[in-house]
Amino acid sequence: MNIAKLTCFLFLLSVSACAQSLRTDPQLSKLIQKIRAGVNGNEALDFVVRLHETDQWGSFAKFQESALYLQKTMSDIGLRNVELDSAPADGVTQFGFWTMPLAWDVKQAKLEIVEPVTPPDMRVLADYSKEPASLIMWSGATPPGGITAEVVELRSGSLWELKGLDVKGKMVLTEPPLDLAQRGALKAALYKMGAAGVMSYVTESPDLPNGHYWMNAWGDYGWGFTKASSPLVGFSITPRQGAYVRNLLARGTKVRVKAVSDTRYYSGRYPYVTGVIRGSDSGEEVLELGHAFEPGAQDNSTGVAGMLEAVATLNRLIEAGELPRPKRSIRILAMPEDYGSSAYIATHADRIKRTIGAICVDTAAGSYDAAGGYSFAMNPDVNRSYQDALIVRVAENYYAGFSRQFPRWTPYRASSDSYLSDPTIGVPTLAANGSSGAVSVHHNSADTLDRVDPRSLRDLSAVVAGFLYYLASAGDGDIPWLGEITVDRAAENTLRAAAPYLNRVAAAANAEALGRELHDGLAKIDYTAGRDREAFLSILRLASPENREKARVSLAPLLKNMLRFSDVQCERLRDAVDRRATELGTALPVKAIAPAADPRRAEASRIIVKRKRFGPVTLDDLPLDQREGFPGFAGSPAPLPLLIWCDGKRNLAEVVRLIEFEYGPMDFDFVGYFKFLAKHGYVDIVTPAGLRD
């Protein structure tokens, strides 16, 4: 074994060892210890309780109360430049491709069975004053005094079943689709047919038969209720209640209910609140953001509370002189999910340009003992960053002092407000997500304060604070260490990339199978190395202008070693292929065999997609019957990963190749999808110059 191979082999062993234990760093450990000691768990829990007190009602009037509380709290904990701002809630205005919903308020709402006589515990199916989640958000209004209507069942919750079903003037008992576009189309059809309203027993959590599903998607085309939406009355009853009413109907019993829904739509404002810990000598910022104004104690009072505690702790330590003031400002942003972040991005482009990194905090304080606890979702490959390595190392240093499972990391997922890592926005963004334990309480009335674990909230607050402070303080002197941990992560990424191909090579039955695995494995390792190279070079943004070139030169040997490790894994794969070929008695050397060209994608090389706006194309302004089967927001595949590699330069064939390196092979009509988007004006399609007539 030559020296280069021996060096890489020893490096491989060290990486494997690191992957099995928590790695600590002396300077970072000292910072984490100070922050851990400074976190006030009782304060953080108080934030949760107070936020939940108003957010649980799910109305815009209560959102304004929460925003005022956030504004006061940010000022009380010592943040500067605290701003209570807002976006139009008018059902028309767009930021990115998000159509802002109409504002909506509730005075009262109740649904009860008036025929037949029922047990007391089943008579009242929904009462907003006792359980706000029992009223579908953006429910329409009944006439004053309410309505009494017969109940009819729509068994499948699908549009096709509506044909021939008389719903006029009746309350429709059904299990609406969880898919937002299909749900909206069903709701719009019911309204058009004159239904009195919907009684939904759908849930994401079948293990919670007594939980009301919080249904916050009631637009005709997707999520929010816009000016194009139908004002249908809607109640969310529990699965147990739904089963009870279904059984009555199945026995031929006539069921009548009285429904009162005193609600209103109006053109209002959707608030968001922000404040900063001021940096010492830089106009740059680091951002923590999370969505407020949702009724769950976990989702997302804990996320906002954890964010508040993180900056409150840092500010106390800075003001007390225990931590130096960081170079960059640390900003907190609490806003409506997606709608608020998109409005902030669009109206504060100058701040976004100066933001070097962000972390999104969502549902942060679930069961302390749940498997996995909480997780950190990394940046997408298109914007892979040294910050992926940093958050993992911060968490490892924190948990080195605890005898419990270290939070896992996960690949990027296009959810919540972590889409700032989209290159059209350009802010590397991690996401911290919690686990509610064995039973999911996501969007359920069971998401209550008693399920909040103060220990998880404390830990999450401290880890987020450590990440924010280190990133806000990092400068020329931190670049070498950040380079080292990014190389460590790159080695782990390379090993993960190679592993499945090595496994399949060992089981390959013939030379053709070996050739395919060799081709695909080499391509995946090369792709991974390219992405990690970009992550490594992203460190240079931290360098002062006068030292940037010097930093680049100093990092060059480390980068060379990182890429050499990738080369060794390629050689390792070739060796494994040759070894298996020898076992099979086939000829050497084995040649790499490229997959056959997909004829459906032949046109892709002649297309370049140019994006018009940031973020996902939500299709929330396009009816389901005009979508040609293509996904909108919350569809599958998620629209943002389909778009973020489109830079106006790569042809679509290259974009597809990159998407499938990141997410695996997709049986998806990419050419058809982008032609569909272009037809409706969401993107532009051009032909590469070399292929024009």
N, C-alpha and C positions, 0 to 999 in steps of 0.2 A: 504494500500500500504506500503510495507516494505521500509526500508531506502535505500537499493540498487536500488530498482525500482524508488523511488522518485528522487534519485540523477541522474539516467539515464534519467528520464522524464524531469528534469530541464535542463539537458545537451541537450536533444533533442530540447527543446524550444529555448535554446541559439543558437544552430546550425541553426535552422530555421530562427531566427531573423538575424543572420549573413549573411545567404544566400540572404536576401532581401536588404542588405545595404552594403556599402563599409566599410571594416574593416581597421582601421589605427593603426599604431604602432609608438610611438613617435620617437624612434631612426631611424627607417627606413624612416619615414617622413622627418626628417632632412636631411638625405642623398639624398632623392629624390628631395627635394627643392633645394639643391646645384646643383644637376645635371641639373634640369630643367632650372635653371637660367644660367647655363653654356653652354647649347646647342645653337649653332649658326645656326639658320634656313636658313639664306642666304648662308652660307658655304655649308650646306647639299644640298641645291638646286643647287648650282654651281657644286657639285660633280655629280648630276644627269645629268645635261646638258652636262657636258664634257664627261661622260661615254657614253651617248646616241649618241653623235656626231660620235663616231667610231663604237660602237657595232651595230648600226642600219644596217650596211652594211653586217653583217653576214658572212664575209669571214675571213680566217685564217690570212691573211696579216693585216687586221684591228684588229683582236684579239691581234696580237703582239703589235700594237700601243696602244691599251687599257691597255695591261699588263705593258708597259713602263710607261704609265700615272699613273697606280696604284702604281708601284714601287716608282716613284718620289713623289707621293702624300703621301704615307705612311712615307717616309723619311721626307717630309716637315712638317707633323703634329707631328713629334717627335718620331715615333716608332723606335725601335731598331731591329737589326738583320733582316732587310728587305731582302727578297729573292725573286728573279724572277726565278722560276724553271719551268719545263715543263715535260710533259709525251709524249711518242712517239705517233704521229698521223700517224700510218703506216698501219692501217687496219688489223692488225694481233695480236699485243700484247694484253694480257688480264690482267686485275686487278680485283680480285674477278671473277665474270663471265661476266664482261663487256669487249667486244672486242673494242679496241680503233678504232675510225674512221680514214679514210684517211683525210689528209689536203686537202683543197679545196679553190680555189680563183676564182675571177670573174673580167674580164676586162669590158665586156659590155653584155647586154642581152636585147632583145626587141621582142615583138610579136605584129603583126598588121594584120588586115584584108585587103587583096588586092582584094578580090572579094566576094560579090558584092560591089558596092559603098555604103558606110555607112555614117551616120552622123559623124561629126568630133569628138564628144565626145565618140564615140564607135569604132573608127578606130583603135586606139592604145590600145590594151588590157593589155599590160605589158611593163614596161620600168624600168629596174633595176636602171638606173641613177636617176630616179625620185621617185621610190618606190621599195626599195630592196626586200620587202616581195613578190613582184610579180614574182620573180624567186624562184622556189623551191630550198631550200638549198641542195647542192650536185647534182644539175642538171648536166646532161651530156652536152657535147659540140656538136654544129652543125658543119658541114664543114665550112671552112673560107668563109665569105660572106653570110652564112646562107642558109636556105632551104625554098622553097615554097611548100606547101602541102595542099591537100584537107582535110577538117575536117569531121570526122565521129563521131557519138555519141554512147557512151556506156552508156545506160540509167541507169542501175542498179548499175554500178560500181562494178560488181561482176565477178568472174571467169567463172561461168556457162554461162553468156551471151556472152562470147568471142567465144564460139563454133559456127562456121559458119559465124563469122563476119570477113570481110576482112579489116585488119588494116595496111597491109604492105604499108609503105611509106606514111602513113596518120597521121595527128594529131588527137588524140583521145580526144574528149570533154567528160568529165565524172565527177562524184562526188565520188572520191575514198573513201574507208572505213576509218573511224577514227581509227579503230583498226589497230595497227601498223603492225602486222604480216599479216593480210589480205591485207593491202595496199601494203606491200612489195611483196607478192605473185602475186598480180595483176600487179604490175609494172614489175616484172621479166618476167611474161608471155607476156606482151605487147612487151617488148624488144626482146624476143625470136621470136615473130611473126613478127618482123620487123617494128613495129610502129615507125613513125618519132618522136613522142613525146606525151606528155600529156598536155592537158589544163584542169586544175582542178578548179572547182568552189565550192569545199567543204568549209564549215565554221563551227566553233563552235558557231558562233554568228549570227543567222539569222536576228537579229534586226539591223545588220550593212550591208545592201545590197551593200554598196560601199566600203567595207573593203576587202582588200586582206588577206586571211588566210596565216599566216607564217607557211609553211610546212617544218619542220626541220627534218622529219623522211623520209628517202629515201633509206634505206637499204633494201635488198631483204628479210631479215629475221626479220626486226624490225626497230630499231631506226637509228643508225649511218650507214654511207656508209663505208663498209669494202671492202677488196680485193675480196670478193666473190660476191659483188653487181654488178648489171647491170647499165651501165652508160646511162640511158635513159634521154633525154631532158624533162624538166618539167617546166611549168609555172603555177602560181596561179592567176587566174582572179577572179574578184568579182562576188558575186551571181547575181548582176544586169547584168553584162556582160554575164555571163553564160546563164541567161534567154533569153537575146537578141539573142545570137547565136543559142540556142535551138529552138527559135521561127522561125528563118530563115530556119533551117533544117526541122522543122515540116511542113513548107509551100512548101517543095521541092526545096528550093533555094540552089544552090551549093555554098559552102563557102570555100574559100581558104585563107590561112594565110602565111605570111612570118615570119619565126622564126630565130633569131640570138641568140646564146648562146655561148659566148667566155669564157669558163671556163676550169679549169684544176684540176686534182687530182695529189697529190704527197705525198711522205713520208716526213712529217714535224714534227712539235712539237705543242702540245696543252698546252699553258702556264697557270701557276697559280702563285699567288703572296701572300706572307705572311709576317707578321711582328708582333712584340710584344711590349706591355708595360711590362717592366721587373718587376718581383716580387722581394720582399726584401730578403726572406730567405727560399725559397722552390723551389724545382725543378719541382713542379707541375704546370699545366696550366689549364686555362679555355679558351674555344674556341668559337668564333663566326664565322660562315661560311655562305656563300651564293654564288649562281652561277652567274658569270659574263658572258660576251660574248653572250648575247641575245639581239635582236634588239628592244625590247619594252622598252619604258620609264619607265613603271611600272615594267615589267617583263624583266630584273630584275635590271635596273639601280637604281631604288629606294632602292632595298634591299641592294645593295653594298654601295650606298651612305649613307643609314642609319647606316650600319655597320661602315663605315669610320667616320661618325659624332659621333657615340657612343665612339669609342676609342680616337678620337681627343678631345672630351670634357673631358673624364677621364684624358687623359694625361695633358691637360692644368691645370685641378684642382690639380692634383698631383704635377706637377712642380711648381705651385704657392703656394704649401703648404696648400691648402684648404682641401685636402683629403690626409690621410696617404698613403704611397705606400703599395699596397696590398701584402699579403704573396706570392700569386701565380702570375705567369705571365698571362697576358691576350693576347691571340693570335687572329688575324684576318686572315682569309683564303678566298680569292676570287679566284674562280676556275670554270672550265666548269662543268655544272650540271652532277652529277653522275660519268662521266668519270674522271673529275679532282679530286673529293673527293676520289674515289676509288684508284686512283694512289697515292694520298697523304697518304692515310691510309696504303697502301701496302709498300710504300717506307720510311715511318716515323713511324715505329712500336714503336720505343722508345718514341716518343712524345705522341702517342696515349695512350700508357700505363700510361703515367704521366698526362693525361688529365682527370679531375674529372667531367667535365660537359660541355655541348655545347648548343648553340642555333643557329638554321638555320633561316635566314631571306630571305623571298621571297615575291616579289610583295607587298611592304610594305606601300605604300603611296597613296592609293586610296581615294575615296571620303570621306571627313571628316564627312559628314552627312549621309552616307550610313548606312542602318540598320546593326548593328553589327560591323561596322567599320572594324576592323581586329580581328583576333583570334589567340589564342595560342593553338597549338596541343600538347597534353601531350605525355609522354613516353608510349610505349606499356606495357601491363600488365607484360610481362616477365621481364621487367626492370623498374617497377614502382619505382619512386624515390621521395624523399623529395623535389626535385627541382620542381616538379609539383606544390606543395603548394607554393614554394617560388616565382615562376614567377607570380602566381595569386595574391599573397599578395603584390608584388612590384607594379603590375599594379593597384591594388585597392588603394594603397597609393598615386600613381601618380594621379589617376582620382578623388580622394576625393576632390581635389581642383577645379574640373571642373563640370559644369552643362551639362554633355553630357553622352551618353550611354557608359557604361564600356565595353571594348572588351570582347567578349565571349571566353570561352575555349572549345575545342573540344577533343574527344578521339583521340588517335593515328591514323594516316593514313599513309600508306606506300607510301609516295611521296617525290619527290625532294631528298635532301641530309640529311634528318633526320634519315636515317637508321643506323647512328653510334650507336644507342641504341640497335642494334642487339647484343646479348650476345657474338657472335664471335668477336666483336669489343669492346663492353663493356663500351661505353661512354654514359651516360644518355643525351639524346638530345631532346630539345623542338624545336618547329617550329613556327615562327611568319609569318602569312599570311594575306595579305590585301584583301580588297574588292574594285572592281573598280566601284561599284555602281549598278544602276538598269540594266545597259547593260554591259555584260562581254566583255572585249576587249582582253581576253587572246589569245595570238598568233595571233594578228590581227594588220593590219597596222594602225588601229584606236588607238592603244596604243601609244599615242603621249604625248609630254611634257605638253600640255595644260590640260591633265587629271591628272597630278600630283598635289596633294594637299599638300602644304608646311606644313600645320598644322598637318596632319597625319604623315608626315615625321619627324617633330619635336617630336611629341609624341612618335612615335615608337623608335626613336633614344634614347630618354631619358629613356624609360622603359627598353630597351635592355641594356643600359649603367648601370642602377641601378642593374639589375640582374647580369651582369658580375662582377661589382665591389663587390657586397655583397658576391657572391660565391667565388671570388678570395681572399677576406679578411677573410672569415669565419674561425673560429678556435674553441678551447675548450669552450670559453665563449659564443659562439653563439649556441652551441648544445642544451641547454634547450629550447630556443625560437623556433628553428627549429623543435624540438620535438613537441612543443605545436601546431604549425601551421599544422604540418603533421597529428596530431591527429584530428584537426578540419576538415581537408580534408578527412580523413578516415571516420569520422562520416557522412559527406555528401555523400561519396561514398556508405556507407552502406545503408543510406536512399534511395538513387537512386536504389540500388540493390533490396531492399525489395519492393519498391513502386508498380511495375507492378504486382507482385504476390498478394499483398494486394488488389489491384483493381480487379483482376480476382477472388479472393476468394469471394469478396462481391457479385459478379455476378454469382458464380458457381451454377449449377442447381441440382447437386447430389453429393453423397459421393465419387464417383469415381473421379469426377473432383476436388473435394477438396483434395483428396489424392495425385493426380498428382501435383497440385499447391504447396502443402505442401512439397513434396519431392524436387521439382525443386527449390522452393524458399529457403529452408534450404541449399541446395547445393550451390546456387548462393551467398548467404550471407557468407557462410563459405569460398568460393573461394575468395570473395572480401576481407574478413578479412585476409586471407593468403597473398594476394598481398600487402595489406596495411602494414602488419607486415614487409614484405621485404622492403617497402619504408621507414618505420620508422627506421629499422636497418641500412639502407644505410647511415644514418647520421653519423654513427661511422667512416666512412672513413675520416671525417674532423678532428677527434681527433688526437692529437699528440700521437706517439707510447707509451710514458710513461703514458699517461692519458686514453688510450683506455678502459682498463678494468674498471677504475673508472667511466668513462662516461657510460659504459654499465650498471653498477650497478645503477647509478643515474637515468637512463632512465627507469629502470624496472617498477617502479610504474605507470608511464605514459603509458607504453605499456600495462600493465595489465588493466588499465582503458579503453584503446582503445578496447581491445579484449572483455572486459565485455560489452561494448556498443553493439558489434556485437551479443553477447549472448542474450542481452535484445531484439534485433530485431528478433531473432529467436523465443524467447518466445512470442513476440508480434504477429508474424505470426501464431504460434500455437493457441494463444487465438482467433485470428480472424477466424481461421478455425473452432474451436469449437463453436464459436458464430454463425457462418453461419450454421453449422451442426444442432445446436439447432433450428434455424429458419426453417430449412428444415424438422425437425423431424427425422433425421437420428441418428444412434447409435454413442455414444462417447466411447472412444476417436477415432478420425479419424486417420487411419494409413496411413503413407506415402506410395505412390505407385510409384515404379520406372518404368520408361518407358520400353517398350519391347525392347529387344536387336535387333539392326539392323543387319540382317544376312550378309549384304554387308561388315560389319566391323569385322566379327568374326575373320578374319585372322590378324587384326591389333595388337592384343595382342601378337602375335608371331613374331613381327617385331620391330627392333630398327634401326632407321635411324641415320647414322653418316654423318655429313656434311664435305665437303672437303675444302670449301673456304667461306669467309665471304660474306655477302650481298645476294641479291636475285639471283636465277637462272634465268637469263634473256632469255635464249634460243636464243640469237642473233647470234648463230652460227649453228642453226638448221632450215631447211626449214619448212614451215607451213605443208606440206603434210607428214612430219615425226613426227609431234607433237601429234598425236592421240587425238586431241581436247583439250589438256591441255594448260594452260595459260603460256605465257612468260611475259616479262616486259610490263607493262601497260595493262595486261590481267585481267580477272576476274574469280575467286578471285585472288587478288594480290599475287604473289609468295612469297614475304618475310614473311607475316603473316603465311603462311603455313609451313614455315621452322624454325622460330625463337624459337619455343618450342622444337625443336629436338636437344637434348644435348648429344646424344650418350649413354644416360642412360635410359631415359623414353621409354617405348614401345609406339608404334604408337597409340594404343587405348587411352593411357593417354594423348598423344599429341593432339589427336582429341578432347578429352574431354575439354582440356584447351583452344584450339582454339575456340570451340563453346561457352564456358563460356564468352570469350572476345567478339566474333563477332556474336553470336547467331547461331542457327542451320543452317547447310549448306547441301544442296543436292549436294554433291561432292564425287567423287570416290577417297578417300584419298589413299587407298591401291594401286589402279591402278596408281595414280599419282607418288607415290614414287617408285614403280616398274619401271615405265617409266623413271624416273630420274636416277635410278640405271642402267638400261639397256644402257643408253647413257653416263654413267660415271660421272654424276654430283654429285651423293651421293653414299654411300655404305649402304647396308642393311645387318644386322646381326640378328641372332636368339638369344634371351635371353638364358643365360646359363642353366637355369632350364628347358627349353623346348627343349634342344638339345637331339637328339637320343643317 
